[in-house]
Amino acid sequence: MRRSLLLAALAIPALTQISSAFDDPDWHKPFPPFRIVGNLYWVGTWDLSSYLIVTPKGNILINSGLADSVPMILASVEKLGFKFSEIKLITATHTHFDHVAGLAEIKRLTGAKMLIEEDDAPVMESGGKADFRFGDDKSSRFEPVRVDQRLRDGDKIALGGTEITVHHHPGHTKGAVSFTWTVRESGHDYRVIIANMGSINPGVNVSGMPKYPDIAQAYARTFHDQKEMQIDIFLASHASQFHLHEKVKPGDPYDPQRFVDPQGFHASVERLEKVYLDQLEKERQAR
């Protein structure tokens, strides 16, 4: 089974993402997998975050990276000593191609159930065509994936004793979400967040878009809600967003404390909120 999965994954170049103006070499570079805390592991690339949550009833994968990330994710899961075929649930923080382009292949290889926030489900099932900003950009397309379950704010993703709360944090996409749950490790409870940060892509008008007229309110809601959150371990959709490479180097010993960073999380939220408010003011003045 392991060999057949690996051979299938290595055949992915035929499906590789079309070169995009928003591509980044760090999205394609490998990074060694490692244990973050408890049953949570990093299996992503240098910058594209992919997270494996291991449970006795099967595993959960959050984010797939690009299509060419799949062989790296598969190898990382196997290197950690787990079976790729034991992934039972797949989901994502949002449906831009750099986080979901590999999900179709992963679903084929594992038979996993696809869960996505209801407002991003049309983007997932259209291969990016329904995205309010990049829908007409062929370089941002990906292989569509049928959504098995549509998520809403406050829903729980539960498997094998792990229960994850879904937080709808729109703006970056209509259905962007963050995930939180508590991991107990060595007698200590860690409140974990995999945050979808409120960054603004080039070409987005935060005062309103034809396909997203209430985008300003969506961003405002997200910043408000994230500033209210109490967390310990700060993770996000991109390694650069939570300064992964400043906190861990390949081969470092296991230490959950390196990711405890509530101050960094709230500082990042406030910085992005200022960017949003500044851009919103400029757009309104230009009218």
Disulfide bonds with the S-S distance in Angstrom:
none
